[in-house]
Amino acid sequence: MNTRSTSAIIIGGGIIGCTIAWELARSGIRCTLVDKGALNQEASTAAAGMLGAQVETHHPGAFYELCRLSQQLYRDWSEEIHQISAISPQYIAQGILRAALHTDDEQELKSRLPWIQNAEWLSTSEMLAMEPGISPHILGGLRFAQDHQIHPVQLAKALQAGLHKLGCEIREWTPVLGLIERQGRIEGVRTAEGSFYADHVIICAGAWGSSLTDPLGLELPIFPVKGQCISVRTEAPVLQGTVFTQGCYIVPKLDGSMIIGATQEEAGFNKCCHVNVVSDLFGKAVKLLPSLGQAELVSTWAGLRPGTRDGLPFMGTSTQAPGLTVAMGHYRNGILLAPATGKLIKQLILGEQTTIDLTPFSPDRARAV
Ligand SMILES: Cc1cc2nc3c(=O)[nH]c(=O)nc-3n(C[C@H](O)[C@H](O)[C@H](O)COP(=O)(O)OP(=O)(O)OC[C@H]3O[C@@H](n4cnc5c(N)ncnc54)[C@H](O)[C@@H]3O)c2cc1C
């Protein structure tokens, strides 16, 4: 394929849209990235940045394989972005400790051991040897040696700078109002600035995605799941790496702050932070890391994860809307899943065999359930 004569419009400039634009532009495809606001102002910069392929997966299957593919791609992908943009996305390879505070949690964690890779069970004293600040009341936990982290805001800055260098056209503050269909094929987008056409239209509109696909009769049940977070700072470091327990995680960043996350609420498109919710989250964090009780509050925020009923993202093309490629519904794991999504969607657009089978993620599956 002569990629230089091929063009693509990408709707939505969060991590997923930016990564797809990155991969396509690197392959020589002319890309236009369109967002209703500024790039990366929604879920993608609300995230904590855990790359939790193992800590976030509760059973083997297609989702786990997708997570593992992305985990394997992450280091080289983030280095490439760093090189081209000259901005570090702050990839830190330090693993994640997943502590059990209750026996049911301990049992669930141990039940993963027969199938999960890169995990070992640590006793309470082994956990405390790694993280002396955590509560001695934990019942032990799993160490996920390959679950690393990145700084989502730095990653977003780096991707944006890199996209400019790669010649991607970026149209911010340009809401897409509708998809243009001609002779049964999607071939463009309608905006207040006019209509734009391309060989490929790729929709990555996060939690807002279904408002554009519903009018086509393409049912993609994607809905917002609010996550409230807190950032705190302590005078001296109290944590070496990321610690995670049921309903709460604490991710230390290079600037000395720690992100505490996150709630999961189906509350529409409201992004307010509520005192009772944030204080409940903080209580969970203090239970895991008691010295946080004295921490300085830096900020609180909320973001809207794009959720799906079966927990799997929608990735691929649909028989309902030829010409349209979908990459939405990455829920709790869009930062982790970005490099794999970018690679797989690029393979689809170039007509190549995809590295993994995309059938479980098909946009057509929603009609079957
Ligand atoms: C609190 C919180 C913590 C998280 N922590 C992690 C984590 O540690 N690790 C991890 O892997 N994931 C994490 N996630 C999940 C991750 O942030 C999301 O899965 C990911 O950001 C989704 O990316 P996206 O590009 O699909 O969506 P978004 O970042 O929401 O981007 C969608 C974009 O589409 C644009 N858009 C929507 N409609 C239109 C339209 N009509 N026209 C033009 N543009 C449009 C929006 O303006 C937006 O910029 C977290 C999420 C939250 C909220």
The ligand as an SDF file (V2000), in Angstrom:
LIG
                    3D

 53 58  0  0  0  0  0  0  0  0999 V2000
   -9.2890    8.2020   37.8500 C   0  0  0  0  0  0  0  0  0  0  0  0
   -8.7900    7.3220   36.7340 C   0  0  0  0  0  0  0  0  0  0  0  0
   -7.6550    6.5490   36.9430 C   0  0  0  0  0  0  0  0  0  0  0  0
   -7.1760    5.7400   35.9050 C   0  0  0  0  0  0  0  0  0  0  0  0
   -6.0060    5.0430   36.0860 N   0  0  0  0  0  0  0  0  0  0  0  0
   -5.5170    4.2840   35.0860 C   0  0  0  0  0  0  0  0  0  0  0  0
   -4.2820    3.6100   35.2430 C   0  0  0  0  0  0  0  0  0  0  0  0
   -3.6280    3.7050   36.2790 O   0  0  0  0  0  0  0  0  0  0  0  0
   -3.8310    2.8340   34.2020 N   0  0  0  0  0  0  0  0  0  0  0  0
   -4.5400    2.7070   33.0320 C   0  0  0  0  0  0  0  0  0  0  0  0
   -4.0960    1.9870   32.1430 O   0  0  0  0  0  0  0  0  0  0  0  0
   -5.7050    3.3670   32.8460 N   0  0  0  0  0  0  0  0  0  0  0  0
   -6.2020    4.1380   33.8440 C   0  0  0  0  0  0  0  0  0  0  0  0
   -7.3950    4.7940   33.6890 N   0  0  0  0  0  0  0  0  0  0  0  0
   -8.1930    4.5450   32.4660 C   0  0  0  0  0  0  0  0  0  0  0  0
   -7.6970    5.3850   31.3070 C   0  0  0  0  0  0  0  0  0  0  0  0
   -7.5060    6.7040   31.7380 O   0  0  0  0  0  0  0  0  0  0  0  0
   -8.7300    5.3430   30.1640 C   0  0  0  0  0  0  0  0  0  0  0  0
   -9.0040    4.0030   29.8200 O   0  0  0  0  0  0  0  0  0  0  0  0
   -8.1720    6.0510   28.9340 C   0  0  0  0  0  0  0  0  0  0  0  0
   -7.7500    7.3440   29.2660 O   0  0  0  0  0  0  0  0  0  0  0  0
   -9.2090    6.1210   27.8180 C   0  0  0  0  0  0  0  0  0  0  0  0
   -8.6270    6.8580   26.7780 O   0  0  0  0  0  0  0  0  0  0  0  0
   -9.5000    7.4150   25.5880 P   0  0  0  0  0  0  0  0  0  0  0  0
   -8.5660    8.1080   24.6730 O   0  0  0  0  0  0  0  0  0  0  0  0
  -10.3560    6.3230   25.0660 O   0  0  0  0  0  0  0  0  0  0  0  0
  -10.5170    8.4300   26.3020 O   0  0  0  0  0  0  0  0  0  0  0  0
  -10.3550    9.9710   26.7050 P   0  0  0  0  0  0  0  0  0  0  0  0
   -9.0340   10.2540   27.2980 O   0  0  0  0  0  0  0  0  0  0  0  0
  -11.5530   10.3050   27.5250 O   0  0  0  0  0  0  0  0  0  0  0  0
  -10.3970   10.7100   25.3190 O   0  0  0  0  0  0  0  0  0  0  0  0
  -11.5550   10.7740   24.5180 C   0  0  0  0  0  0  0  0  0  0  0  0
  -11.4560   12.0580   23.7290 C   0  0  0  0  0  0  0  0  0  0  0  0
  -12.5170   12.1170   22.7760 O   0  0  0  0  0  0  0  0  0  0  0  0
  -12.9440   13.4530   22.6790 C   0  0  0  0  0  0  0  0  0  0  0  0
  -14.2840   13.4990   22.1080 N   0  0  0  0  0  0  0  0  0  0  0  0
  -15.4110   12.9530   22.6210 C   0  0  0  0  0  0  0  0  0  0  0  0
  -16.4640   13.2020   21.8230 N   0  0  0  0  0  0  0  0  0  0  0  0
  -15.9820   13.9030   20.7740 C   0  0  0  0  0  0  0  0  0  0  0  0
  -16.5990   14.4810   19.6100 C   0  0  0  0  0  0  0  0  0  0  0  0
  -17.9160   14.3560   19.3510 N   0  0  0  0  0  0  0  0  0  0  0  0
  -15.8070   15.1660   18.7560 N   0  0  0  0  0  0  0  0  0  0  0  0
  -14.4920   15.3040   18.9760 C   0  0  0  0  0  0  0  0  0  0  0  0
  -13.8770   14.8000   20.0660 N   0  0  0  0  0  0  0  0  0  0  0  0
  -14.6050   14.0980   20.9480 C   0  0  0  0  0  0  0  0  0  0  0  0
  -12.8720   13.9570   24.1210 C   0  0  0  0  0  0  0  0  0  0  0  0
  -12.8370   15.3610   24.1870 O   0  0  0  0  0  0  0  0  0  0  0  0
  -11.5850   13.2940   24.6070 C   0  0  0  0  0  0  0  0  0  0  0  0
  -10.4620   14.1260   24.4250 O   0  0  0  0  0  0  0  0  0  0  0  0
   -7.8710    5.6630   34.6720 C   0  0  0  0  0  0  0  0  0  0  0  0
   -9.0030    6.4570   34.4710 C   0  0  0  0  0  0  0  0  0  0  0  0
   -9.4520    7.2850   35.4840 C   0  0  0  0  0  0  0  0  0  0  0  0
  -10.6550    8.1550   35.2390 C   0  0  0  0  0  0  0  0  0  0  0  0
  1  2  1  0
  2  3  1  0
  2 52  2  0
  3  4  2  0
  4  5  1  0
  4 50  1  0
  5  6  2  0
  6  7  1  0
  6 13  1  0
  7  8  2  0
  7  9  1  0
  9 10  1  0
 10 11  2  0
 10 12  1  0
 12 13  2  0
 13 14  1  0
 14 15  1  0
 14 50  1  0
 15 16  1  0
 16 17  1  0
 16 18  1  0
 18 19  1  0
 18 20  1  0
 20 21  1  0
 20 22  1  0
 22 23  1  0
 23 24  1  0
 24 25  2  0
 24 26  1  0
 24 27  1  0
 27 28  1  0
 28 29  2  0
 28 30  1  0
 28 31  1  0
 31 32  1  0
 32 33  1  0
 33 34  1  0
 33 48  1  0
 34 35  1  0
 35 36  1  0
 35 46  1  0
 36 37  1  0
 36 45  1  0
 37 38  2  0
 38 39  1  0
 39 40  1  0
 39 45  2  0
 40 41  1  0
 40 42  2  0
 42 43  1  0
 43 44  2  0
 44 45  1  0
 46 47  1  0
 46 48  1  0
 48 49  1  0
 50 51  2  0
 51 52  1  0
 52 53  1  0
M  END
$$$$
